[in-house]
Amino acid sequence: MIRRTLKYYRQLSAEVPGLRAVTVSHPGQLSAAQELHARIYRAADYVVDADLTTGPVRIGPRKDPYQAHAQYFCVQGMRAGAPHTVAAVRIITADPGQGLGSFPAYTTQQLYPEYRRLLEEADPAACGEISALVREPGVSGKAALMLYRAVWHYSLQRRYALLLVCCDTRLYQRCKMIFGASWIRIGPDGSIWNHRVVPVMIHIPSSLDEALTLSRVNPVKRRVKMKALEFFVRGLPDDVVLPAHRAKLSRYRLDTAAPELAAGRLRRRAGHDAHAQIADLVDAQAVDP
């Protein structure tokens, strides 16, 4: 337990040099994100050559009809002096003609009846689904967290009500620790592409409140959550931060500056005694194994 906790703690302590998350806004970025999606899925045998289009390469609409109604996000590095997409994800948005049928979590997963009813009472236009998270082999796993951060900030700013996601079981536990009751399991474990997943509904309006709630967290998880929050609130849009949030951010000394600005401040704090932090974590482990 403590080794996994410390690994996660360290991973969230700083940005990855040379990488930045981007909300896709022009055709070149979109083509790069969809090409990476196709390439990674083909390498994993999730799709076959016949499922792919040519020039540019992407998964065809029969296999992946969701591309036509999705907002993409990517993480870019630099290659030969030009931006290069190394990870991507998307929010599937509602197709006006399909409603909740736009979302594969709703159409393909077994959901608990109470949550299926809750979804059916919601406005599909205020909902979305996180989908198609991919990254190049060898790229830091933090690129995925950069994408989740970008998606969270975007959904807060766009005033989404709910986001669905068929989430990796380990990632679900980690995000549940950070975002608390706003991450809701809505069905038994399922499967997508032969991969075990948890169907989750994220209640976006309460997600920032839940993230900034630390009073009910045991000492070990509190320290990990604090380090996670340092990462997730970087670049948080000012217009989603209420006075009560601002007070907590100030109390916990959490910096919402854009990642590239926060990186310099982190370097200036690098002299902090890391050995004392680790000792505190080890001592606190006895509270909750």
DRENKEDO-870364 format. One record per residue (C-alpha): residue in one letter; chain; x, y, z. Coordinates in pm, whole numbers, always signed. Each point is the difference from the previous one (the first is absolute). Example, Ala and Ser with C-alpha at 12.3 -4.5 7.8 and 13.67 -1.06 7.14 Angstrom:
<rec><r>a</r><c>A</c><px>+1230</px><py>-450</py><pz>+780</pz></rec>
<rec><r>s</r><c>A</c><px>+137</px><py>+344</py><pz>-66</pz></rec>
END
This chain:
<rec><r>m</r><c>A</c><px>+0</px><py>+0</py><pz>+0</pz></rec>
<rec><r>i</r><c>A</c><px>+262</px><py>+256</py><pz>+106</pz></rec>
<rec><r>r</r><c>A</c><px>+219</px><py>-63</py><pz>-306</pz></rec>
<rec><r>r</r><c>A</c><px>-292</px><py>+59</py><pz>-237</pz></rec>
<rec><r>t</r><c>A</c><px>-96</px><py>+310</py><pz>+198</pz></rec>
<rec><r>l</r><c>A</c><px>+351</px><py>+141</py><pz>-14</pz></rec>
<rec><r>k</r><c>A</c><px>+29</px><py>-72</py><pz>-374</pz></rec>
<rec><r>y</r><c>A</c><px>-324</px><py>+187</py><pz>-66</pz></rec>
<rec><r>y</r><c>A</c><px>+108</px><py>+279</py><pz>+235</pz></rec>
<rec><r>r</r><c>A</c><px>+326</px><py>+54</py><pz>-189</pz></rec>
<rec><r>q</r><c>A</c><px>-158</px><py>-25</py><pz>-344</pz></rec>
<rec><r>l</r><c>A</c><px>-231</px><py>+293</py><pz>+73</pz></rec>
<rec><r>s</r><c>A</c><px>+268</px><py>+230</py><pz>+142</pz></rec>
<rec><r>a</r><c>A</c><px>+97</px><py>+179</py><pz>-323</pz></rec>
<rec><r>e</r><c>A</c><px>-88</px><py>+56</py><pz>-364</pz></rec>
<rec><r>v</r><c>A</c><px>+170</px><py>-202</py><pz>-274</pz></rec>
<rec><r>p</r><c>A</c><px>+255</px><py>+227</py><pz>-171</pz></rec>
<rec><r>g</r><c>A</c><px>-76</px><py>+60</py><pz>-367</pz></rec>
<rec><r>l</r><c>A</c><px>-361</px><py>-123</py><pz>+7</pz></rec>
<rec><r>r</r><c>A</c><px>-316</px><py>+211</py><pz>-7</pz></rec>
<rec><r>a</r><c>A</c><px>-370</px><py>-84</py><pz>-14</pz></rec>
<rec><r>v</r><c>A</c><px>-206</px><py>+160</py><pz>-276</pz></rec>
<rec><r>t</r><c>A</c><px>-374</px><py>+25</py><pz>-66</pz></rec>
<rec><r>v</r><c>A</c><px>-16</px><py>-96</py><pz>-368</pz></rec>
<rec><r>s</r><c>A</c><px>-120</px><py>+294</py><pz>-205</pz></rec>
<rec><r>h</r><c>A</c><px>+129</px><py>-39</py><pz>-355</pz></rec>
<rec><r>p</r><c>A</c><px>+6</px><py>-275</py><pz>-265</pz></rec>
<rec><r>g</r><c>A</c><px>+369</px><py>-84</py><pz>+32</pz></rec>
<rec><r>q</r><c>A</c><px>-33</px><py>-71</py><pz>+372</pz></rec>
<rec><r>l</r><c>A</c><px>-317</px><py>-203</py><pz>-61</pz></rec>
<rec><r>s</r><c>A</c><px>+163</px><py>-213</py><pz>-269</pz></rec>
<rec><r>a</r><c>A</c><px>+300</px><py>-68</py><pz>+224</pz></rec>
<rec><r>a</r><c>A</c><px>-222</px><py>-106</py><pz>+294</pz></rec>
<rec><r>q</r><c>A</c><px>-214</px><py>-229</py><pz>-215</pz></rec>
<rec><r>e</r><c>A</c><px>+308</px><py>-148</py><pz>-171</pz></rec>
<rec><r>l</r><c>A</c><px>+156</px><py>-81</py><pz>+338</pz></rec>
<rec><r>h</r><c>A</c><px>-329</px><py>-157</py><pz>+113</pz></rec>
<rec><r>a</r><c>A</c><px>-5</px><py>-219</py><pz>-312</pz></rec>
<rec><r>r</r><c>A</c><px>+365</px><py>-97</py><pz>+27</pz></rec>
<rec><r>i</r><c>A</c><px>-14</px><py>-100</py><pz>+367</pz></rec>
<rec><r>y</r><c>A</c><px>-326</px><py>-193</py><pz>-42</pz></rec>
<rec><r>r</r><c>A</c><px>+140</px><py>-182</py><pz>-305</pz></rec>
<rec><r>a</r><c>A</c><px>+316</px><py>-97</py><pz>+190</pz></rec>
<rec><r>a</r><c>A</c><px>-217</px><py>-140</py><pz>+280</pz></rec>
<rec><r>d</r><c>A</c><px>-216</px><py>-192</py><pz>-253</pz></rec>
<rec><r>y</r><c>A</c><px>-311</px><py>+190</py><pz>+107</pz></rec>
<rec><r>v</r><c>A</c><px>-55</px><py>+74</py><pz>-368</pz></rec>
<rec><r>v</r><c>A</c><px>+122</px><py>-159</py><pz>-324</pz></rec>
<rec><r>d</r><c>A</c><px>+133</px><py>+159</py><pz>-316</pz></rec>
<rec><r>a</r><c>A</c><px>-343</px><py>-15</py><pz>-162</pz></rec>
<rec><r>d</r><c>A</c><px>-136</px><py>+227</py><pz>+276</pz></rec>
<rec><r>l</r><c>A</c><px>+243</px><py>+280</py><pz>-87</pz></rec>
<rec><r>t</r><c>A</c><px>-27</px><py>+277</py><pz>-255</pz></rec>
<rec><r>t</r><c>A</c><px>+292</px><py>+130</py><pz>-204</pz></rec>
<rec><r>g</r><c>A</c><px>+135</px><py>+352</py><pz>-48</pz></rec>
<rec><r>p</r><c>A</c><px>-18</px><py>+95</py><pz>+288</pz></rec>
<rec><r>v</r><c>A</c><px>-12</px><py>-326</py><pz>+195</pz></rec>
<rec><r>r</r><c>A</c><px>-282</px><py>-27</py><pz>+251</pz></rec>
<rec><r>i</r><c>A</c><px>-253</px><py>-256</py><pz>+115</pz></rec>
<rec><r>g</r><c>A</c><px>-290</px><py>-5</py><pz>-243</pz></rec>
<rec><r>p</r><c>A</c><px>-348</px><py>+117</py><pz>+102</pz></rec>
<rec><r>r</r><c>A</c><px>-152</px><py>-350</py><pz>-6</pz></rec>
<rec><r>k</r><c>A</c><px>+238</px><py>-111</py><pz>+277</pz></rec>
<rec><r>d</r><c>A</c><px>+16</px><py>+335</py><pz>+178</pz></rec>
<rec><r>p</r><c>A</c><px>-306</px><py>+215</py><pz>-71</pz></rec>
<rec><r>y</r><c>A</c><px>+74</px><py>+230</py><pz>+296</pz></rec>
<rec><r>q</r><c>A</c><px>+270</px><py>+205</py><pz>-176</pz></rec>
<rec><r>a</r><c>A</c><px>-268</px><py>+212</py><pz>-169</pz></rec>
<rec><r>h</r><c>A</c><px>-123</px><py>+134</py><pz>+336</pz></rec>
<rec><r>a</r><c>A</c><px>+302</px><py>+30</py><pz>+228</pz></rec>
<rec><r>q</r><c>A</c><px>+235</px><py>+260</py><pz>+143</pz></rec>
<rec><r>y</r><c>A</c><px>+360</px><py>-121</py><pz>-6</pz></rec>
<rec><r>f</r><c>A</c><px>+291</px><py>+85</py><pz>+229</pz></rec>
<rec><r>c</r><c>A</c><px>+365</px><py>-82</py><pz>-55</pz></rec>
<rec><r>v</r><c>A</c><px>+338</px><py>+15</py><pz>+168</pz></rec>
<rec><r>q</r><c>A</c><px>+271</px><py>+137</py><pz>-224</pz></rec>
<rec><r>g</r><c>A</c><px>+377</px><py>-25</py><pz>+15</pz></rec>
<rec><r>m</r><c>A</c><px>+249</px><py>+133</py><pz>-253</pz></rec>
<rec><r>r</r><c>A</c><px>+154</px><py>-200</py><pz>-282</pz></rec>
<rec><r>a</r><c>A</c><px>+236</px><py>+157</py><pz>-256</pz></rec>
<rec><r>g</r><c>A</c><px>-104</px><py>+342</py><pz>+124</pz></rec>
<rec><r>a</r><c>A</c><px>-374</px><py>-55</py><pz>-53</pz></rec>
<rec><r>p</r><c>A</c><px>-285</px><py>-103</py><pz>+237</pz></rec>
<rec><r>h</r><c>A</c><px>-55</px><py>-376</py><pz>+5</pz></rec>
<rec><r>t</r><c>A</c><px>-304</px><py>-172</py><pz>+155</pz></rec>
<rec><r>v</r><c>A</c><px>+103</px><py>-267</py><pz>+252</pz></rec>
<rec><r>a</r><c>A</c><px>-331</px><py>-61</py><pz>+182</pz></rec>
<rec><r>a</r><c>A</c><px>-367</px><py>+72</py><pz>-60</pz></rec>
<rec><r>v</r><c>A</c><px>-349</px><py>-38</py><pz>+141</pz></rec>
<rec><r>r</r><c>A</c><px>-347</px><py>+131</py><pz>-87</pz></rec>
<rec><r>i</r><c>A</c><px>-334</px><py>+92</py><pz>+147</pz></rec>
<rec><r>i</r><c>A</c><px>-279</px><py>-157</py><pz>-202</pz></rec>
<rec><r>t</r><c>A</c><px>-283</px><py>+252</py><pz>-16</pz></rec>
<rec><r>a</r><c>A</c><px>-367</px><py>-67</py><pz>-60</pz></rec>
<rec><r>d</r><c>A</c><px>-116</px><py>-45</py><pz>-357</pz></rec>
<rec><r>p</r><c>A</c><px>-335</px><py>+184</py><pz>-7</pz></rec>
<rec><r>g</r><c>A</c><px>-161</px><py>-286</py><pz>-188</pz></rec>
<rec><r>q</r><c>A</c><px>+117</px><py>-270</py><pz>+242</pz></rec>
<rec><r>g</r><c>A</c><px>-23</px><py>+150</py><pz>+348</pz></rec>
<rec><r>l</r><c>A</c><px>+146</px><py>-238</py><pz>+259</pz></rec>
<rec><r>g</r><c>A</c><px>+60</px><py>-247</py><pz>-280</pz></rec>
<rec><r>s</r><c>A</c><px>+299</px><py>+219</py><pz>-85</pz></rec>
<rec><r>f</r><c>A</c><px>+189</px><py>-141</py><pz>+298</pz></rec>
<rec><r>p</r><c>A</c><px>+150</px><py>-352</py><pz>-8</pz></rec>
<rec><r>a</r><c>A</c><px>+4</px><py>-25</py><pz>+381</pz></rec>
<rec><r>y</r><c>A</c><px>-380</px><py>+27</py><pz>-11</pz></rec>
<rec><r>t</r><c>A</c><px>-52</px><py>-232</py><pz>-298</pz></rec>
<rec><r>t</r><c>A</c><px>+261</px><py>-271</py><pz>+69</pz></rec>
<rec><r>q</r><c>A</c><px>+37</px><py>-28</py><pz>+377</pz></rec>
<rec><r>q</r><c>A</c><px>-224</px><py>-155</py><pz>+263</pz></rec>
<rec><r>l</r><c>A</c><px>-112</px><py>+285</py><pz>+223</pz></rec>
<rec><r>y</r><c>A</c><px>-174</px><py>-4</py><pz>+336</pz></rec>
<rec><r>p</r><c>A</c><px>-370</px><py>+83</py><pz>-53</pz></rec>
<rec><r>e</r><c>A</c><px>+4</px><py>+313</py><pz>+216</pz></rec>
<rec><r>y</r><c>A</c><px>+284</px><py>+152</py><pz>-200</pz></rec>
<rec><r>r</r><c>A</c><px>-150</px><py>-98</py><pz>-332</pz></rec>
<rec><r>r</r><c>A</c><px>-316</px><py>+185</py><pz>+106</pz></rec>
<rec><r>l</r><c>A</c><px>+204</px><py>+299</py><pz>+117</pz></rec>
<rec><r>l</r><c>A</c><px>+176</px><py>+19</py><pz>-337</pz></rec>
<rec><r>e</r><c>A</c><px>-331</px><py>-27</py><pz>-183</pz></rec>
<rec><r>e</r><c>A</c><px>-127</px><py>+301</py><pz>+193</pz></rec>
<rec><r>a</r><c>A</c><px>+307</px><py>+208</py><pz>-91</pz></rec>
<rec><r>d</r><c>A</c><px>+39</px><py>+229</py><pz>-299</pz></rec>
<rec><r>p</r><c>A</c><px>+234</px><py>-185</py><pz>-241</pz></rec>
<rec><r>a</r><c>A</c><px>+136</px><py>+333</py><pz>-121</pz></rec>
<rec><r>a</r><c>A</c><px>+141</px><py>+61</py><pz>+350</pz></rec>
<rec><r>c</r><c>A</c><px>+170</px><py>-341</py><pz>+4</pz></rec>
<rec><r>g</r><c>A</c><px>+307</px><py>-148</py><pz>-162</pz></rec>
<rec><r>e</r><c>A</c><px>+225</px><py>-305</py><pz>+12</pz></rec>
<rec><r>i</r><c>A</c><px>+378</px><py>-18</py><pz>+40</pz></rec>
<rec><r>s</r><c>A</c><px>+128</px><py>-242</py><pz>-262</pz></rec>
<rec><r>a</r><c>A</c><px>+296</px><py>-126</py><pz>-204</pz></rec>
<rec><r>l</r><c>A</c><px>+289</px><py>+85</py><pz>+232</pz></rec>
<rec><r>v</r><c>A</c><px>+322</px><py>-93</py><pz>-181</pz></rec>
<rec><r>r</r><c>A</c><px>+370</px><py>+83</py><pz>+28</pz></rec>
<rec><r>e</r><c>A</c><px>+309</px><py>-94</py><pz>-189</pz></rec>
<rec><r>p</r><c>A</c><px>+216</px><py>-281</py><pz>+145</pz></rec>
<rec><r>g</r><c>A</c><px>+271</px><py>+140</py><pz>+222</pz></rec>
<rec><r>v</r><c>A</c><px>-182</px><py>+324</py><pz>+76</pz></rec>
<rec><r>s</r><c>A</c><px>-38</px><py>+81</py><pz>+370</pz></rec>
<rec><r>g</r><c>A</c><px>-319</px><py>-131</py><pz>+158</pz></rec>
<rec><r>k</r><c>A</c><px>-52</px><py>+350</py><pz>+134</pz></rec>
<rec><r>a</r><c>A</c><px>-108</px><py>+98</py><pz>-352</pz></rec>
<rec><r>a</r><c>A</c><px>-327</px><py>-182</py><pz>+75</pz></rec>
<rec><r>l</r><c>A</c><px>-42</px><py>+206</py><pz>+317</pz></rec>
<rec><r>m</r><c>A</c><px>+68</px><py>+317</py><pz>-196</pz></rec>
<rec><r>l</r><c>A</c><px>-287</px><py>-97</py><pz>-229</pz></rec>
<rec><r>y</r><c>A</c><px>-234</px><py>-75</py><pz>+289</pz></rec>
<rec><r>r</r><c>A</c><px>+88</px><py>+340</py><pz>+147</pz></rec>
<rec><r>a</r><c>A</c><px>-74</px><py>+172</py><pz>-332</pz></rec>
<rec><r>v</r><c>A</c><px>-331</px><py>-183</py><pz>-31</pz></rec>
<rec><r>w</r><c>A</c><px>-99</px><py>+91</py><pz>+357</pz></rec>
<rec><r>h</r><c>A</c><px>+80</px><py>+369</py><pz>-46</pz></rec>
<rec><r>y</r><c>A</c><px>-184</px><py>+6</py><pz>-333</pz></rec>
<rec><r>s</r><c>A</c><px>-310</px><py>-169</py><pz>+144</pz></rec>
<rec><r>l</r><c>A</c><px>-8</px><py>+241</py><pz>+296</pz></rec>
<rec><r>q</r><c>A</c><px>+28</px><py>+299</py><pz>-229</pz></rec>
<rec><r>r</r><c>A</c><px>-265</px><py>-130</py><pz>-241</pz></rec>
<rec><r>r</r><c>A</c><px>-235</px><py>-76</py><pz>+291</pz></rec>
<rec><r>y</r><c>A</c><px>-48</px><py>-367</py><pz>-75</pz></rec>
<rec><r>a</r><c>A</c><px>-240</px><py>-179</py><pz>+234</pz></rec>
<rec><r>l</r><c>A</c><px>+134</px><py>-354</py><pz>-40</pz></rec>
<rec><r>l</r><c>A</c><px>+288</px><py>-178</py><pz>-167</pz></rec>
<rec><r>l</r><c>A</c><px>-2</px><py>-375</py><pz>-51</pz></rec>
<rec><r>v</r><c>A</c><px>+315</px><py>-208</py><pz>-22</pz></rec>
<rec><r>c</r><c>A</c><px>+78</px><py>-370</py><pz>-18</pz></rec>
<rec><r>c</r><c>A</c><px>+301</px><py>+27</py><pz>+225</pz></rec>
<rec><r>d</r><c>A</c><px>+296</px><py>-227</py><pz>+63</pz></rec>
<rec><r>t</r><c>A</c><px>-53</px><py>-157</py><pz>+343</pz></rec>
<rec><r>r</r><c>A</c><px>+326</px><py>+132</py><pz>+148</pz></rec>
<rec><r>l</r><c>A</c><px>-51</px><py>+349</py><pz>-137</pz></rec>
<rec><r>y</r><c>A</c><px>-352</px><py>+0</py><pz>+142</pz></rec>
<rec><r>q</r><c>A</c><px>+132</px><py>-56</py><pz>+353</pz></rec>
<rec><r>r</r><c>A</c><px>+255</px><py>+279</py><pz>-38</pz></rec>
<rec><r>c</r><c>A</c><px>-250</px><py>+248</py><pz>-142</pz></rec>
<rec><r>k</r><c>A</c><px>-257</px><py>-96</py><pz>+262</pz></rec>
<rec><r>m</r><c>A</c><px>+254</px><py>+88</py><pz>+268</pz></rec>
<rec><r>i</r><c>A</c><px>+54</px><py>+344</py><pz>-155</pz></rec>
<rec><r>f</r><c>A</c><px>-354</px><py>+90</py><pz>-111</pz></rec>
<rec><r>g</r><c>A</c><px>-198</px><py>-182</py><pz>+267</pz></rec>
<rec><r>a</r><c>A</c><px>-376</px><py>-39</py><pz>-34</pz></rec>
<rec><r>s</r><c>A</c><px>-7</px><py>+176</py><pz>-338</pz></rec>
<rec><r>w</r><c>A</c><px>+139</px><py>-321</py><pz>-157</pz></rec>
<rec><r>i</r><c>A</c><px>-289</px><py>-245</py><pz>+20</pz></rec>
<rec><r>r</r><c>A</c><px>+8</px><py>-367</py><pz>-97</pz></rec>
<rec><r>i</r><c>A</c><px>-320</px><py>-57</py><pz>-197</pz></rec>
<rec><r>g</r><c>A</c><px>+27</px><py>-370</py><pz>-81</pz></rec>
<rec><r>p</r><c>A</c><px>+196</px><py>-319</py><pz>+58</pz></rec>
<rec><r>d</r><c>A</c><px>+341</px><py>-48</py><pz>-159</pz></rec>
<rec><r>g</r><c>A</c><px>-32</px><py>-30</py><pz>-375</pz></rec>
<rec><r>s</r><c>A</c><px>+227</px><py>-49</py><pz>-297</pz></rec>
<rec><r>i</r><c>A</c><px>+105</px><py>+206</py><pz>-301</pz></rec>
<rec><r>w</r><c>A</c><px>+250</px><py>-135</py><pz>-256</pz></rec>
<rec><r>n</r><c>A</c><px>+52</px><py>-297</py><pz>+238</pz></rec>
<rec><r>h</r><c>A</c><px>+113</px><py>+241</py><pz>+270</pz></rec>
<rec><r>r</r><c>A</c><px>-163</px><py>+7</py><pz>+343</pz></rec>
<rec><r>v</r><c>A</c><px>-163</px><py>+335</py><pz>+74</pz></rec>
<rec><r>v</r><c>A</c><px>-222</px><py>+170</py><pz>+257</pz></rec>
<rec><r>p</r><c>A</c><px>-297</px><py>+197</py><pz>-140</pz></rec>
<rec><r>v</r><c>A</c><px>+15</px><py>+340</py><pz>+168</pz></rec>
<rec><r>m</r><c>A</c><px>-210</px><py>+315</py><pz>+2</pz></rec>
<rec><r>i</r><c>A</c><px>+186</px><py>+320</py><pz>+95</pz></rec>
<rec><r>h</r><c>A</c><px>-221</px><py>+269</py><pz>+153</pz></rec>
<rec><r>i</r><c>A</c><px>+185</px><py>+304</py><pz>-132</pz></rec>
<rec><r>p</r><c>A</c><px>-174</px><py>+277</py><pz>+205</pz></rec>
<rec><r>s</r><c>A</c><px>+116</px><py>-156</py><pz>+330</pz></rec>
<rec><r>s</r><c>A</c><px>+340</px><py>-121</py><pz>-118</pz></rec>
<rec><r>l</r><c>A</c><px>+199</px><py>+306</py><pz>+107</pz></rec>
<rec><r>d</r><c>A</c><px>-168</px><py>+6</py><pz>+343</pz></rec>
<rec><r>e</r><c>A</c><px>+79</px><py>-369</py><pz>+45</pz></rec>
<rec><r>a</r><c>A</c><px>+359</px><py>+45</py><pz>-115</pz></rec>
<rec><r>l</r><c>A</c><px>+53</px><py>+275</py><pz>+258</pz></rec>
<rec><r>t</r><c>A</c><px>-154</px><py>-204</py><pz>+285</pz></rec>
<rec><r>l</r><c>A</c><px>+280</px><py>-130</py><pz>+220</pz></rec>
<rec><r>s</r><c>A</c><px>-160</px><py>-18</py><pz>+345</pz></rec>
<rec><r>r</r><c>A</c><px>-122</px><py>-359</py><pz>-44</pz></rec>
<rec><r>v</r><c>A</c><px>+326</px><py>-134</py><pz>-147</pz></rec>
<rec><r>n</r><c>A</c><px>+243</px><py>-210</py><pz>+207</pz></rec>
<rec><r>p</r><c>A</c><px>+357</px><py>+131</py><pz>+34</pz></rec>
<rec><r>v</r><c>A</c><px>+161</px><py>-222</py><pz>-266</pz></rec>
<rec><r>k</r><c>A</c><px>-262</px><py>+69</py><pz>-264</pz></rec>
<rec><r>r</r><c>A</c><px>-15</px><py>+365</py><pz>+101</pz></rec>
<rec><r>r</r><c>A</c><px>+367</px><py>+50</py><pz>-90</pz></rec>
<rec><r>v</r><c>A</c><px>-39</px><py>-182</py><pz>-329</pz></rec>
<rec><r>k</r><c>A</c><px>-319</px><py>+193</py><pz>-76</pz></rec>
<rec><r>m</r><c>A</c><px>+173</px><py>+329</py><pz>+74</pz></rec>
<rec><r>k</r><c>A</c><px>+277</px><py>-83</py><pz>-245</pz></rec>
<rec><r>a</r><c>A</c><px>-259</px><py>-110</py><pz>-255</pz></rec>
<rec><r>l</r><c>A</c><px>-191</px><py>+326</py><pz>+47</pz></rec>
<rec><r>e</r><c>A</c><px>+317</px><py>+201</py><pz>-59</pz></rec>
<rec><r>f</r><c>A</c><px>+2</px><py>-164</py><pz>-343</pz></rec>
<rec><r>f</r><c>A</c><px>-371</px><py>+8</py><pz>-84</pz></rec>
<rec><r>v</r><c>A</c><px>-69</px><py>+364</py><pz>+94</pz></rec>
<rec><r>r</r><c>A</c><px>+287</px><py>+141</py><pz>-207</pz></rec>
<rec><r>g</r><c>A</c><px>-162</px><py>+206</py><pz>-274</pz></rec>
<rec><r>l</r><c>A</c><px>-344</px><py>-20</py><pz>+159</pz></rec>
<rec><r>p</r><c>A</c><px>-213</px><py>+264</py><pz>-178</pz></rec>
<rec><r>d</r><c>A</c><px>-71</px><py>+301</py><pz>+222</pz></rec>
<rec><r>d</r><c>A</c><px>-366</px><py>+12</py><pz>-100</pz></rec>
<rec><r>v</r><c>A</c><px>-77</px><py>-339</py><pz>+162</pz></rec>
<rec><r>v</r><c>A</c><px>+156</px><py>+91</py><pz>+337</pz></rec>
<rec><r>l</r><c>A</c><px>-254</px><py>+129</py><pz>+251</pz></rec>
<rec><r>p</r><c>A</c><px>+103</px><py>+201</py><pz>+310</pz></rec>
<rec><r>a</r><c>A</c><px>-34</px><py>-312</py><pz>+219</pz></rec>
<rec><r>h</r><c>A</c><px>+232</px><py>-188</py><pz>-237</pz></rec>
<rec><r>r</r><c>A</c><px>+246</px><py>+290</py><pz>+0</pz></rec>
<rec><r>a</r><c>A</c><px>+10</px><py>-6</py><pz>+379</pz></rec>
<rec><r>k</r><c>A</c><px>+86</px><py>-370</py><pz>+6</pz></rec>
<rec><r>l</r><c>A</c><px>+259</px><py>+36</py><pz>-276</pz></rec>
<rec><r>s</r><c>A</c><px>+164</px><py>+273</py><pz>+206</pz></rec>
<rec><r>r</r><c>A</c><px>-21</px><py>-202</py><pz>+323</pz></rec>
<rec><r>y</r><c>A</c><px>+162</px><py>-304</py><pz>-161</pz></rec>
<rec><r>r</r><c>A</c><px>+251</px><py>+217</py><pz>-193</pz></rec>
<rec><r>l</r><c>A</c><px>-111</px><py>-142</py><pz>-334</pz></rec>
<rec><r>d</r><c>A</c><px>+116</px><py>+189</py><pz>-306</pz></rec>
<rec><r>t</r><c>A</c><px>-242</px><py>+30</py><pz>-295</pz></rec>
<rec><r>a</r><c>A</c><px>+254</px><py>+166</py><pz>-229</pz></rec>
<rec><r>a</r><c>A</c><px>+37</px><py>-152</py><pz>-345</pz></rec>
<rec><r>p</r><c>A</c><px>+235</px><py>-302</py><pz>+2</pz></rec>
<rec><r>e</r><c>A</c><px>+284</px><py>+182</py><pz>-174</pz></rec>
<rec><r>l</r><c>A</c><px>-11</px><py>+276</py><pz>+268</pz></rec>
<rec><r>a</r><c>A</c><px>-44</px><py>-242</py><pz>+288</pz></rec>
<rec><r>a</r><c>A</c><px>+305</px><py>-199</py><pz>-114</pz></rec>
<rec><r>g</r><c>A</c><px>+232</px><py>+289</py><pz>+86</pz></rec>
<rec><r>r</r><c>A</c><px>-156</px><py>+36</py><pz>+344</pz></rec>
<rec><r>l</r><c>A</c><px>+42</px><py>-374</py><pz>+59</pz></rec>
<rec><r>r</r><c>A</c><px>+368</px><py>+23</py><pz>-83</pz></rec>
<rec><r>r</r><c>A</c><px>+41</px><py>+279</py><pz>+254</pz></rec>
<rec><r>r</r><c>A</c><px>-157</px><py>-224</py><pz>+264</pz></rec>
<rec><r>a</r><c>A</c><px>+227</px><py>-294</py><pz>-88</pz></rec>
<rec><r>g</r><c>A</c><px>+205</px><py>+48</py><pz>+315</pz></rec>
<rec><r>h</r><c>A</c><px>-282</px><py>-134</py><pz>+217</pz></rec>
<rec><r>d</r><c>A</c><px>+102</px><py>-299</py><pz>+212</pz></rec>
<rec><r>a</r><c>A</c><px>-136</px><py>-299</py><pz>-195</pz></rec>
<rec><r>h</r><c>A</c><px>+135</px><py>-247</py><pz>+256</pz></rec>
<rec><r>a</r><c>A</c><px>-222</px><py>+150</py><pz>+269</pz></rec>
<rec><r>q</r><c>A</c><px>-305</px><py>-30</py><pz>-226</pz></rec>
<rec><r>i</r><c>A</c><px>+66</px><py>-369</py><pz>-63</pz></rec>
<rec><r>a</r><c>A</c><px>+57</px><py>-64</py><pz>+370</pz></rec>
<rec><r>d</r><c>A</c><px>-336</px><py>+164</py><pz>+74</pz></rec>
<rec><r>l</r><c>A</c><px>-169</px><py>-229</py><pz>-251</pz></rec>
<rec><r>v</r><c>A</c><px>+157</px><py>-311</py><pz>+148</pz></rec>
<rec><r>d</r><c>A</c><px>-102</px><py>+102</py><pz>+351</pz></rec>
<rec><r>a</r><c>A</c><px>-355</px><py>+75</py><pz>-111</pz></rec>
<rec><r>q</r><c>A</c><px>-43</px><py>-337</py><pz>-171</pz></rec>
<rec><r>a</r><c>A</c><px>-103</px><py>-160</py><pz>+328</pz></rec>
<rec><r>v</r><c>A</c><px>-319</px><py>+209</py><pz>-2</pz></rec>
<rec><r>d</r><c>A</c><px>-150</px><py>-168</py><pz>-309</pz></rec>
<rec><r>p</r><c>A</c><px>+180</px><py>-294</py><pz>-168</pz></rec>
END
